[in-house]
Amino acid sequence: METLGLISLNAPSSISNYQAVTIYGQLVFQQRAPVLSYENVSALQGPIIDYGNYSVVPSFDDILNNYRARNYSTTFNVQYVQWSPSTSTTNTQLTIKVVVNTGSQVIRYVPSFWKVFRWAWIQYIAGLLPFFYVMNKIKEFVFNNGLVRTVIKKSP
C-alpha cells in the first residue's frame, strides 16, 4: 500500500541559523468503512499519483483531494520538532530528518457469513459436547439413586 504523510512545518524567522531539523511523529491508518471480506480492496494497491492519466504533473491540491477521497488513508501526527543550530557560517544546506513511528493499528473487518459460520459451529460443538456429557451424568445419578420418583410400566 502506498501512503502519504503530510508534514506542515513552521520555520523560524532566521532559518539560515539552523543546519538540520528532525521531525518525530506517528503514522496512523484511517478507514472510512470497514474492510469487507467479499470486496476487492485493489484501491489499497493503487498509486497515490497516477502519472499515466495526466499529461502534466497534477497540482498538490489535486493530489491531496484524491488521497483524502480514498476509503483507506494515513495521517502523520507530528509529536515534536527539533531544530539543530548551525555550527558553521558557510553551510547553507538544511537537512530534514523525519522519524516515523508506526505503532499498533486497528483495522475494522467484516467477515462473510461462511467465515462466521465456520467458527460458530466449532464453538457450538465445543460447548455442546461437554454439556451433553455433564447432563448425562446428572441424569444417571438422579435416576440410579432414586432421587426422582419413577414408575416403570410395561408397554402393551
Secondary structure, DSSP 8 states (H G I E B T S, - for coil): ------------TTGGGEEEEEEEEEEEEEESS-EETTS--GGGTS-SS-GGG-SS---HHHHHHHHHTSSEEEEEEEEEEEEEE-S-SS----EEEEEEE-------EE--HHHHHHHHHHHHHHHHHHHHHHHHHHHHHHHHTT-S--------
